[in-house]
Amino acid sequence: MPVPARRIVSNSPGVCPVSRFPVRLLAILAATLLPVTGVAAQEPSARPEAVVNDPKASPLVSTVWLENNLDAKNLRIVEVSVEPGVFERGHIPGAQNVVWHTDLVETVSRDIAGPEKFTALARRLGIDKDSTVVLYGDNNNWFAAWGAWVLAQYGLVDNVKLLDGGRRKWEAEKRPLDTRTPEVAASGFTASAPSPALRARFGDVLAVAKRERDEQILDIRSPDEFSGKIIAPAGVQELAIRAGHIPGSVNVPWAKAVNPDGTLKSPAELKALYAAAGIDGTKPIITSCRIGERSSHSWFVLSRVLGYSVRNYDGSWTEYGNAVGVPVVNLAGTIWGGK
């Protein structure tokens, strides 16, 4: 499939829409207008065709499927990215923007958005119980997966899909971008209390650490965080005052599930990846990281792609590592320096 020219649609002054010309026509024009130099004109290299996913049967949709279905009636596209301003510079046509640290959480208490706030968000986005919601974002869908986890707790688990490859793959394939804010009719969605089935709490992980519950904790932070060499990645604000990990947990960094182009690895590869660490779905799993966002990506992979029984611990290390009197494994022996 030829690579289409990148198209950015805008209603901003001074920005002109760029139409797609058929690639073969461009090649013919180039061959006609360029001087003959003895070198045959070549068409642009073909892009391998991605798998077109059926969203009814898969938690993932491909970039091909999404571009072919941008105008579908019940489709809602939502971007949840980390980098400020990336949505405004150009997004998938029809996409709406959700800010993870304000829209999906309670901003005073540390919690996911409550029923009242989530109801307002879902209505603004036009999401209802018959909607197909495609989430995508930067950084290999890290925070898009967090959004999927929050929506799933409000009964939308089967409605929500991730764009395989996220923003990175969409842009790499030069698919259309838009700077306009879409007009979406408000829905009548009403949220009830979020389901506790997808969320682990402090008491749950403490019971596992004390071997009082037969569950597995998958810590998806970097090896340096897991070993206690560092407390958190450089530059982050949310910190614990102890380093290390929860006793009994195993470490598989979240990004190991992702291919170089941002897509998820195949189910067979994913099963092998986690099985090597003793995670094979035979026991309930709790995913954990620092504040619960990276671990939501692994929650999505393990639960939605592989079908394992998984809960995400959004308290994660900033809750557990700040608790008093709990067991901790600190292999590196790093001591908090008071700053």
N, C-alpha and C positions, 0 to 999 in steps of 0.2 A: 504493500500500500504506500503510495508516495507521501512524502511529508508535506502537509499543507502549510502555506504561509501563515505566520502568526497574525492573529487578528485581535486588535483591541478596539472595542466599541466604547465611545464616550460621548457624553453630552456636554463636556467641558469645552470652553472656548479655545480654539487653536488646536484641538485634537481632531484629526480627520480619521474617519473609519477607513480601514484597509480591507478591501474585499479579497476573497480568495479567487485566484485565477487557476484554472485547471493546469496542473503541472505539465501535462503533455503539450498544451498550447504554448506555455512558456518555453519549453524546449524547442518547439518548432520555430518560434519567433527568434530565439537565440541563434539557432542554426542559420536562419535566413538573414539576420541583420549583422552578425559578427563576420569579420573577414575570414576567408578560408586560409588556414595556416597548415593544412595537411594533417591536422589532428581532428579526428571525428568528434562531433559534439556528443556529450553523454547526458542521459537523463539523471536526475538526482537519484541517489541510492534509495532503495525501497526500505520502508520501516516494517519490521516484523509485525504481523497482525497479532494483537493481544487477544486473549480469550474473552469472548463476550459472555458475561455472567448473566444468569437468570436470577434476578433479585428475589424471586419467590423461593428459590432453592439454595441460595448462598448468602452468607453475611457480607460478602464483598461484591462490588460491581467494578467492572473494568472502565478504563477511560474511553474505550470504544463504545461500550454500552451507554455510558452517561452522555457522551456527545450526541449519540443517535436518539436520545430520549429527553433532551433538555426541555421540550415543550409538553411532556407528559402531564396529564391533568392533576394527578394526585402526588406528583413528585415534589419534594421540598429538598433543596440543596442548602447545606449550612456549612460555613467555614468556621473552624475553631483553630486559630493559629497563635503562636507565641509572639512572633515579631510584631511590634506595633506598626500600624500603617500598611502592612503588606496587603490587606484586603482592599484598602482604598486605592492602592496603586494598580489594581487589576485583579479581578476574581472570575471564577467560572460564571458564565451568564446565568442569571436567575438566582445566584447564591445570596444568602443573607449572612450577616456577620454576627457571631456570638463571642463575647469576651469571657474567657473561662473564669477569670478571677473576680468578676462582678456579676455576670449573668447566671452562672451555674452554681454559685455559692451564696451563703448568707455572709454579708461583708463584715458584720460585727462579731457574731458568734462563729466559731469554726465548725461549719457544717455545709452539706450540700444545700442547694436552694430548697426551701420548704414548699409545701403544696401551693400556697397562695402565690408565691413568687414564680414557681414553675408554671402554674396555670397561666399567668400573665405572659410569660415567655413563649409558651407553646401557642397561645392565641395570636401573639404578635407574629410568630413565624408561620402561621397558617397550618400548624400541625394538628392533625386529628387522628383518631384511631384507625382510619383507613389510609393514612398517608404512608408513602415510602420516603423515608428520610435518609438522604445520602450525606454523610459527614466527611469532611476532608480538612486537611490543614498542612502546615509546614512541619519540618522536623519529623518526617516519616509518620505523620498522623498521630504524633504523641498526644496532643491535647484533643484531637478529634476523638480518639479512643476514650479519653476522660469524659467527653460529652456523651459518647455512646453509653458509657457506664451509668451516668446520671439519668439519661433518658430511659434506660432499661429499668431502673428502679421505679419509674412511674408507669410501668406497664407497656412500654414501647419497644421491648427487647427484640421482637420479630420485625418491627417496622424499620429499625435502624440498620443501615449498611455503612461500611467504610468504602471510600473510593480507593481501590488497590493502587498503591503508589503515591496517593495523595497529590498535593500541589506540585511536588517535585516532578513527578512523572507527567502530569498534565502540561506543565510548562516545557519540559524537555521535548515533548512531542509537538510543541508549538500549536497547541489547541487554542480555541478562542478565549479571550479574556474580555471582561467588561468592567467599566468604572461606574456604571449607573447603579442606583439603588432600586431594586425591583419593587413593584407594587404588588403586595400579596394580600388577599382578603383574609381577615381575621377568622380564626376557627372558633368553635364552641367548646374546645377541650376543657375539661375540669379534672384536676388532679386530686386523687385521694392520697392517703399517707403512703410514702415510699415503701416498697417491699424490703424487708430486712434480709431476704434470702441471698442477696448479692453482695452484702456488706459485712465485713468482719470488724469486731470491736476489740478494744484493748483487752478485755477479759478473755476473749477467745484466744488471742495469741499468747497471753500469759499462761493460759491453761495448757497450750501446746508446749510452751517453753518448759513448763514444769512436768511434762509428760502425763498430764491428766486427761488429755484428749488425743485421739489417734488421727491427727490431721498433719498435712505437710505444709510448711511455710516456704514459699519461693521468694527469695530476696533478689530483686532484679537490678539492684544498684551496680555500680562499677566494682571491680575486684578490690580497689583501694578503699572504697567506702565499706565494703563488706568485711574486709580484714581489720578495719580500724586504723589504717594508715592515715586516712583523712576523715574528718567528720562529715564534710559535704563538699560538693564541687566548688571550685573557686568562684566567688562573686555572687553566690546565692544568699538570700536574706534569712530563710527559714533554717534554723540550726538546732541541733541537740547539744547538750553539754557533756555527753558521753559518746565515745566512738565504739564501733563494733557492730555486732548483729545479734538477733534473737537466737537463743540456743535452739539447736535442732534444724535451723533453716539451711537451705542450700542456695547457691548463687548461680544464676544464669542471667547475665545482663540482657535487658529488654531488646537491645538493638541486634542481638544475634539472630532474632527471628526474621530479620529484614534483609532482602537482597540489595545489591549495590544500586539498583534503580528505584528503590523505595518500596517495591512490592513485597508482600509476605512470601516467605519460602513455602514450598509445597507442603501439604499435610504430612507426607511421609518424612520429609526433612525435619519438620517441626517435631513430630513424634520422636524421632531419633535424637534431636537436640536435647529435649527435656528428659527423655529416658536415660540418657547418659548421666544425668544428675539424680536419677531415682524418681523422677516425676513421670508416671505413666497412666494416671487417671484411675488407678485402683483405690486410691484414698482421696478424700476431699482435700482441696488445695486452697491455701490463702496466699494471695500475692501481696507483696509489700515492697516499698521503696523508701523515699524520704518524706514525701507529703502526699503520696497516693496517686500521682498523675502518671509517672512512668509505669507504675505497676498496673494501671488500668489498661495500658497497651497489652501487657502480658495476659491480663484477665480476658481481654477480647480474643486473643489468639487461642488461649487454652480452652475457654468456655464456648465461644461462638464458632471457632474454626475446628477445633478438635473435639468439642462436645464433652469436655471434662466438667466435673462439679467444682466450681471455683467461686470464691468470694474475694473481694478486694478490700484490703485494710488501708483505708485512706488516712488513718491516724499515722501509720507507718513510723519511721524512725524518729521523727520530730516529736511524736507522742511517747513512744516506748523509750527512746534514749533520754528523755527528760523526766521519766518516772522515777520515783524514789524506791529503792529497795528491790528492784527487779533483777533477775539473773541476766548477765550480758556476757557474750564472748568477744574478747578484744585480742585478736591474734597478734596485732602489731604493737599493742601496748601504748598507743598514743593517749596522752593525757590532755584534757581540755586546759587551755592556757588562760582562761578568764577574759578573752577578747573575742 
